[in-house]
Amino acid sequence: MRIKAALGAWLLAITLAWLAVVPPDFGVAPLVDAQGAATGWWQLRQHTIYLTGLWSIGLMSLALLLALRLPWLERPLGGMDQVYRLHKWVGIGAAATAVAHWGAKESSGWIKALWGRAGKPAHDAVLPWLTDSRGFAKDLGEWAFYLLLAMVLITLWQRLLPYRRWRIVHRAMPLLYLALVFHAVALMPLAFWALPLGLLMGGLLALGSAAALWSLAGWIGLRRQHAARIEALTLLGSGADAPLEVTLAMPPSWPGHRAGQFAFVRFHAAEGAHPFTIASAPGALGANTRGEPLLRLVIKPLGDYTRTLHGRLHAGQGVSIEGPYGRFDARGHAARRQVWVAAGVGVTPFLALLEARQPGAAGRRGGSAPVQMHYCTRDAQRDPLLARVQALCAQAEPPVELRVYSQAQGQLLQPQDLEGSGGPLDIWFCGPQGLGDALDAHAARRRPWRVHRESFAMR
Ligand SMILES: Cc1cc2nc3c(=O)[nH]c(=O)nc-3n(C[C@H](O)[C@H](O)[C@H](O)COP(=O)(O)OP(=O)(O)OC[C@H]3O[C@@H](n4cnc5c(N)ncnc54)[C@H](O)[C@@H]3O)c2cc1C
C-alpha cells in the first residue's frame, strides 16, 4: 500500500508540474484539421514523449536515491526491506514509462504514413549551450534505453543470471542513469525549465546524479559499516540444509540494535554484503571476555554462497557488518491482537523478538501484549530450531502461545487458521513469498487485519 502510494504521489507531482508549463488546451484538437494536416496527432505525440520522458527520468532519480540506504526513509516506508521493494517497483515503473517514451517517439512513422508530415511541430528550443548536442543526446538515450530494458529483464527473469553476477551488472545502473540525465537535460524544452517543473526536475536530476556518483564511489552505507569478528560457529543439526549459527563479537562503534532488525554482513571481501537478521535480542548473549557485546546470526544454506559458508568461516575471522536496519519490531496497535507467523528461516526475527520477552531481558522490548505464534516447518521432527522456539515461547512474558505446522506430517497453515484468534489482527509475517501473498489476500478480505511483512528477497 505504501509502495503504491509513494509511486502514485511521485508521478502525480511530476504530472502537476508538467501541467503548469503546457498550454491549457494542449493544442490537440482537432487531431486532423480541415486541410488534412495531423497537427493534433503530432501535438499528442509531442506531449506523450515529454511526459513519459519526465516520468521515466523522475522515477530513475527516485530509484537512485532509494538505493542509498538512507535510514530516515525506514520510518515512512516501513523498513529497509520495504525501501528495497519500492526501489524495485520504481525501477520497473521507470522502464515501463521509458517504453512508452520510446513508443511515442517511434509513432512518427505511422503518423507520417497516414497523414504526412504537415503539422509536425519544429524542434523545441533547448538550453543554448546544448543545441548542437541534439543528435548525440538522442543516440545516447536510445542505447541507454535498450540497456535499461535488458537490466530490468534480467532482474525480473531471475533464472537468466544468478544473483551474484546480476549484482555486478546492476552496479552499472548509475552510469546508465548519468547517460540518461544528459539525454534529458539536452532535449528538455527551454520552457520546461520554468517554475515549478524546472525546479522539480533540476532538483531531481541533481540529487539523482549525486546519488549515482556516491554509488559509483562505493560510499553507500560506508558510515554504518563496523568491523566485527566471528566469536563462535555452530552447525545446528546435520545434513546439507542444517543452518549455521554465527556468533559475532561487536566493536565499540556498533550502535546496538532492536529485536527484529537485520544487517548487511560481508564475510569475504570478494563477496558482496548479504542481509541477515540479527537473531538475538539486544544484550541477550552478553559480552565475551574482552567485553565485546555478542550477537547471533542463523544462516540457512539457501543459495550458491550460503551453501559454502560452513566450510569457509572460522572463529576469529574478521567480518564487516553494516546496519542495523529494519522496523520488524512487532510494535502493533494496542487494540489489535498480535499474531506472529514464521515459516522456515523466516523464524530468525522471531527468535530475537522472543528473547526480548524473556524474564530479565534487557529493556524487555518484545511487545506488551500476549501473542499467538504460528510456526511452519518442513519437518518438526528434524527441525533444529523448534526446541529453542518452544522453550522461548514457554517462558515468554507477556505469554506467547505456539502452534506448530509440520509439512512432513501434512500440516500446512491456511490463512483461515488465524480466524480463531478473533477480532482485528496485527499479523507479523516472515517466510516464503507465496504464504505471505496468501495472507495478504486473505487480510484484504478481512479488512480489520493488518499484515506486516519482512521481505527476505531484495531482487
Ligand atoms: C532483510 C533480510 C533478512 C534476511 N535474514 C536471513 C536470515 O536471518 N537467515 C538466512 O539464512 N537468510 C536470511 N536472508 C536471506 C539471505 O540474505 C539469502 O538467503 C542469502 O543472501 C542468499 O545468498 P546466496 O548467494 O547463498 O544465494 P543465491 O542463490 O545467490 O541467491 C538467492 C537469493 O538470495 C538473495 N540474495 C543473494 N545475495 C544477496 C545479497 N547480497 N543481498 C541481498 N539479497 C541477496 C536474492 O534474493 C537471491 O535471489 C535475509 C534476507 C533479507 C532481505
The ligand as a Tripos MOL2 file, in Angstrom:
@<TRIPOS>MOLECULE
LIG
   53    58     1     0     0
SMALL
NO_CHARGES

@<TRIPOS>ATOM
      1 C1         16.0330   -8.4810    5.3610 C.3       1 LIG1
      2 C2         16.5740   -9.8790    5.1190 C.ar      1 LIG1
      3 C3         16.8790  -10.6910    6.1950 C.ar      1 LIG1
      4 C4         17.3750  -11.9820    5.9720 C.ar      1 LIG1
      5 N1         17.6560  -12.7780    7.0640 N.ar      1 LIG1
      6 C5         18.1230  -14.0220    6.8540 C.ar      1 LIG1
      7 C6         18.4530  -14.8600    7.9710 C.ar      1 LIG1
      8 O1         18.3220  -14.4710    9.1310 O.2       1 LIG1
      9 N2         18.9370  -16.1010    7.7130 N.ar      1 LIG1
     10 C7         19.0890  -16.5700    6.4250 C.ar      1 LIG1
     11 O2         19.5300  -17.7050    6.2510 O.2       1 LIG1
     12 N3         18.7760  -15.8050    5.3550 N.ar      1 LIG1
     13 C8         18.3130  -14.5450    5.5420 C.ar      1 LIG1
     14 N4         18.0170  -13.7540    4.4570 N.ar      1 LIG1
     15 C9         18.1990  -14.3080    3.1170 C.3       1 LIG1
     16 C10        19.6600  -14.2680    2.7360 C.3       1 LIG1
     17 O3         20.0980  -12.9300    2.5990 O.3       1 LIG1
     18 C11        19.8640  -15.0020    1.4020 C.3       1 LIG1
     19 O4         19.4370  -16.3290    1.5690 O.3       1 LIG1
     20 C12        21.3060  -15.0320    1.0280 C.3       1 LIG1
     21 O5         21.7670  -13.7220    0.7510 O.3       1 LIG1
     22 C13        21.4490  -15.9200   -0.2040 C.3       1 LIG1
     23 O6         22.7390  -15.7730   -0.7380 O.3       1 LIG1
     24 P1         23.3390  -16.8590   -1.7470 P.3       1 LIG1
     25 O7         24.4000  -16.1880   -2.5220 O.co2     1 LIG1
     26 O8         23.6980  -18.0730   -0.9960 O.co2     1 LIG1
     27 O9         22.1020  -17.2100   -2.6420 O.3       1 LIG1
     28 P2         21.8450  -17.0100   -4.1810 P.3       1 LIG1
     29 O10        21.4360  -18.3200   -4.7470 O.co2     1 LIG1
     30 O11        22.9650  -16.3060   -4.8460 O.co2     1 LIG1
     31 O12        20.6190  -16.0230   -4.1160 O.3       1 LIG1
     32 C14        19.3450  -16.4320   -3.6690 C.3       1 LIG1
     33 C15        18.5390  -15.1780   -3.3930 C.3       1 LIG1
     34 O13        19.0370  -14.5870   -2.1790 O.3       1 LIG1
     35 C16        19.0040  -13.1410   -2.3030 C.3       1 LIG1
     36 N5         20.3750  -12.6210   -2.1890 N.ar      1 LIG1
     37 C17        21.5140  -13.2260   -2.5280 C.ar      1 LIG1
     38 N6         22.5740  -12.4640   -2.2910 N.ar      1 LIG1
     39 C18        22.0960  -11.3090   -1.8000 C.ar      1 LIG1
     40 C19        22.6970  -10.0930   -1.3690 C.ar      1 LIG1
     41 N7         23.9990   -9.9220   -1.3890 N.pl3     1 LIG1
     42 N8         21.8890   -9.1100   -0.9440 N.ar      1 LIG1
     43 C20        20.5450   -9.2600   -0.9340 C.ar      1 LIG1
     44 N9         19.9200  -10.3900   -1.3060 N.ar      1 LIG1
     45 C21        20.6830  -11.4010   -1.7190 C.ar      1 LIG1
     46 C22        18.4080  -12.8410   -3.6480 C.3       1 LIG1
     47 O14        17.0150  -12.6110   -3.4920 O.3       1 LIG1
     48 C23        18.6360  -14.1010   -4.4430 C.3       1 LIG1
     49 O15        17.6960  -14.2290   -5.4740 O.3       1 LIG1
     50 C24        17.5430  -12.4620    4.6440 C.ar      1 LIG1
     51 C25        17.2710  -11.6270    3.5660 C.ar      1 LIG1
     52 C26        16.7800  -10.3410    3.7990 C.ar      1 LIG1
     53 C27        16.4990   -9.4500    2.6350 C.3       1 LIG1
@<TRIPOS>BOND
     1     1     2 1
     2     2     3 ar
     3     2    52 ar
     4     3     4 ar
     5     4     5 ar
     6     4    50 ar
     7     5     6 ar
     8     6     7 ar
     9     6    13 1
    10     7     8 2
    11     7     9 ar
    12     9    10 ar
    13    10    11 2
    14    10    12 ar
    15    12    13 ar
    16    13    14 ar
    17    14    15 1
    18    14    50 ar
    19    15    16 1
    20    16    17 1
    21    16    18 1
    22    18    19 1
    23    18    20 1
    24    20    21 1
    25    20    22 1
    26    22    23 1
    27    23    24 1
    28    24    25 2
    29    24    26 1
    30    24    27 1
    31    27    28 1
    32    28    29 2
    33    28    30 1
    34    28    31 1
    35    31    32 1
    36    32    33 1
    37    33    34 1
    38    33    48 1
    39    34    35 1
    40    35    36 1
    41    35    46 1
    42    36    37 ar
    43    36    45 ar
    44    37    38 ar
    45    38    39 ar
    46    39    40 ar
    47    39    45 ar
    48    40    41 1
    49    40    42 ar
    50    42    43 ar
    51    43    44 ar
    52    44    45 ar
    53    46    47 1
    54    46    48 1
    55    48    49 1
    56    50    51 ar
    57    51    52 ar
    58    52    53 1
@<TRIPOS>SUBSTRUCTURE
     1 LIG1         1 GROUP 0 **** ****
